[in-house]
Amino acid sequence: MTKKVTFADIMGKLDGNSDIDCSNKGITSLEGCPERVKGDFNCSGNLLTTLAGTARKIKGNFNCSANKLTSLEGGPEEVKGDFDCSNNQLTSLLGCPVFIMGDFSCAGNRLSSLKGETGEGCPEVVEGDFNCSDNKLTSLEGASQIVGGDFNCSNNQLTTLKGAAKKMQGDFDCSNNKLTSLAGGPDVIKENCSCSGNRLISLKGGPREVYGNFDCSANQLISLKGAPKEVEAFDCSANQIASLKWAPEKVKGNFDCSRNLLATLEYAPKKVKGNFDCSGNRITALESSLRKVGGDFICGENAMLFIEEQVRAVFNVKGNCIV
């Protein structure tokens, strides 16, 4: 049986007028903690199974990660900075504050849902980043609808994006799940979007607007229908795509369609400002709608071997030709 070690035993009596760091000290109880902390409160890396006894109001960041918590009940009512409860044994977010002024991370727990039995649990508003990656989530129902930064739900067991907010202010990462469709997910993503490592056969229902990079690599795509029309960089590598029809019309960065089933580059964007990688396909002819590549042109391991002179005769390539 673990010996009880309280906050007061280790830290003594503190007034809470500055940061408190009681991390990695073998604490099993927050008994003796001040009611208010005017700075950050870090109790990570201990042996806590409950947050009972913790400060009620914290003006800075709250970090209770890497403990043995199964619940957030008894935790702080108000946190004006980041809230980190990652790498615990949480099966519910019940007890979490409704409003988080900084980042919120519940990554690396045992969550199968973000929605409590009574509808409570997940914070309604997160002004910073929201990270629920590395759990056992099957849907995003109950997720925060207002997130000011990035939203990361990667490495779960998601079969649907239903429940996600329709507009993401930062990155949206739903990679390495079990998604067969992007339906129900966000319509607008102000930064990067990654849906790589899923089971997608189509991009239908995906975001209409992506202001950053779009990565749909390592899926089972046979078509690019539903892809956003304009992106920074586009990666559809390691799929089963036989045509670039419906690829983005405007690509400001790299375009990667390597390791697919392409026999032609027809329907490729006319201009790619970064690298263009079509290696590992079945291409036998270079003629296409593509005219200008601002970076390198990479076309090795195709059905036909091309030489640099052939490439430069067809395309205006500013960088290297890697054949």
N, C-alpha and C positions, 0 to 999 in steps of 0.2 A: 504493500500500500504506500502511495506517495505521501511523504510528509508534508503537512500544510506549511507553506511559506507565504506570508502575507506581504503586501506592498509596504506596510508599516515596519515589518521586521527588517526589510532590506534598506528602505529609503528614509525611515524615521518619519518625523512629522514635517510636512512641507506646506507652505502657504499657497502654492500654485501661481505665484506672481511671475514666473518665467517658465521656460521649457522644462519638461520632465522627461528624462530618459531612464527607464527602468528595464530596458530590453536585455534579454539573454542573462537573466539572473536567477532562473529556476523558480520564479514566483508562481504560486498556484492560486492565489486569491488577491484581488485588488482592494481588499479591506484596508482602510486607513488612508485611502486616496483622497486628496482635497476635492471639494464639491465643484470648484471652478479652476480652470487652468488658462492663464492668459497667453500662453504660447503653445508649442507643440506638446503632444503627449504620446510617447512611444513605449508601448509595453509588448513589443513584438518578441518572438523567439523565446517565450516562456512556456509554462505548462498549464496555462489557463484553460478551464473548461467552461467558464462563464464570465460575463463582463460585469456581473453584479458588484457594486462597490466602486465602479469607475466614476470619474468626474462627469457631472451632468452637462456642463457647458465648457467647450474647448474653443478658444479663439484662433488656434492654429490648426496644424494637421493632427489627425488621430491615426495611429498605426498599431493594430492588434494582430498583424499577420504572423504566420508561423507559430501558432499556438495549437490547442486541441479543442477549439471552440466548436460546438454543435449548434449554437444559437447566438443571435446578437441581442437577445432580450436582456434588459438591464444595462445596455450600452448608453452612450451619451445621447442626449436629446438634441443637442445642437453642436455642429462642427463647422467652423468657418473656413477651414482649409480642406485638404485631401482626407479621404476616409479609406483606409486600406485594411481589409479583412481577408486578404488572400492567403492561400495555403493553410487552411484550417480543415475542419471536418463538417462544414456547414451544409445542411440539407434544406435550409430555409433562410430568407433574409428578413424574417419577422424581427422587429426591433430596430431596424435601420432607420436613421433620420429620413424624413420626407424630402428635405432639401439639402443638397450637398453643394457647397460653394466652390470646391476644387475638383480634383479627380476622384473617381470612385472605382475601387478594384475589389472584386470578389472572386478573382481568378484562382484556379487550383483548389477548388472545393469539391463537394459532392452534390451540387445543385442539379436537380432534374427539372426544376421550374423556377421562374423568377416571380411567380405569382403565388402568394400565400393562399391558404384555404379560405380565408375571409377577404381575399383581394388585397391585403396589405403585404408589405415586404420590401419590394424594390423601391428605391427613392424615385419620386416623381420627376424631380428636376436635378440634373447634374451639370454644373456650369463648366466643368472641365471634361476630361476623358472618362469614358465608361468602359470597363474591362471585365467581362464575364467569361473569358476564355478558359479552356482546360477544366470544364465541368462535365456534366452529363445531360445538358439541356437538349430537349427535343423540339422546342419551339421558343419563340421570343415573346410570347404572351406575358404581359405584366412588366415588360421592360420599360425603362424610363423613356418618355416621349419627348422630353426636351433635354438634349445633350449638346453642350457648347463646343466640345472637342471631338476626339476620335471615338468610334464605337467598335469594340473588338469582341466578337463572339466566336472566334476561331477555336478549333480543336474541341468541339463538342460532338453531339450526336443529332444535330439539327436535320430534320427532314423538311422543314418549312421555315420561311422567314416571316410568317404571319406574326404580327405583334410589333414589328420594327417600326420606328418612326419613319414618316414619309420623306423627311428632309434631314440630311446629315450635314452638320457644319464642318466636320473634319473627315478623317479616313473612315471607311467602313470595311471591316475585315471579317468575312464569314468563311474563310478558307478551312480546309480539312474537316469537313462535316460530311453529312450523308444527303446533301441536297440534290434533288433531281430537277428542280425548278427554282427560278429566282422570283417567282410570283409572290406577292405579299411583302416584298422588301421595299427599301427606299426608292423613291422616284428621282430624287436629286441628291447628288453627293458632291460636296464642295471641294473635296480633296481626292485622295486615291481610293480605289475600290479593288478588293481582292476576293474572288470567289474560287480560287484555285483549289485543286485537290478534293473536288467533290465528285458527283456522279451526273453532272449536267449533260444533257444531250442537245439542249437548246438554250439560247439566251433570252427567249421570249419572257416578258414580264419583268425583265431586269431594269436597271435605272435608265431613264431617258437622258439624263445629263450627268456627266462625270467630268469634273473640272481638272482632275489630276490624271494619274495613271490608272489603266484598267487591266487587271490580270485575271484571265479565265483559263490559265494553263492547267494541264494535268487533269482534265475532265474526260468526258466521252462525247464531246461535241462533234456533230456531223454537219452543222450549219452555224453561221454567224448571225443569223436573223435575230434581231433584237439587240444587237450591239449598239452602244452609243455612237452618234455620228461624228463626234469630235472629242478627242482625248489628248493628253500629253504624250504618254507612251501606251502601246497596246501589245499585250502578250497573250497569244492564243496557242502557244506551243504545246506539244505532247497531247494532241487530241486526235480525232479521226476526220478532220475537215478535208473535203475534196475540192472545195471552191472558196474563193475569197469574196464571193458575193455577200453584200451587207456588211463588209468590213467598214470601220470608220473611214469617212471621207477625208478627214483632216487629222494628221498625227504630227504633233510638235516635237516628239522625242523619238524613241526607238520603236520599231515595229518588228515583232518576233512571231513568225508563223512556222517555225522549224518543227521537225518531227511530226508531220501530219501526212496526209495522203494526196497532196497537191500534185497535179500533172502540169499545171499552168499557173502563171501569176496574173491571169485575167481578173479584173475587178480590184486589184490592189490600189491603194490610194495613189493619186498622181504624184504627190510629193511627201517625202518623209524626211523630217529635219535631222533625225538621229540615224542610228544604224538600222539596216534592213536585213533580217536574217530569215532565209528560206531554206536553210540546210536541212538535210535528212528527209527530203520529200521524194517525189517521183517525177520531177520536172525535166522535160525534154526540150523546152523552148523558152527563151527569155522574153519574147515579145509580150507586152501587156500595157495596161494603162499607166503603170509606173513610169515616171520620167526623170525624177530628180531625187537623189539620196544625199543628205547633208553629212552623213557619217560613213561608216563602212558598209559594203555590200557583201554578205556572207551566203554562199550558195554551194558549199561542199556536200558530199554524200547524197547526191541526187541520182536519178536514172541516167543522166548524161553528165559527163564531166565538162565543165566550161573553163575557158582560159580568160585571163584578164582582158585581153583585147576584145573578146566577144562581149563581155559585160560592158566595157566602156563604149562600145559601138552602139549599144542600145540605151544605156542609162548615163545620165550625168552624175557621176559618183565623186564626191569631194574627198572622201576618205580612202581607205584601202579596199582592194578587191580580194576577198579571202575565198579562194576557190578550192 
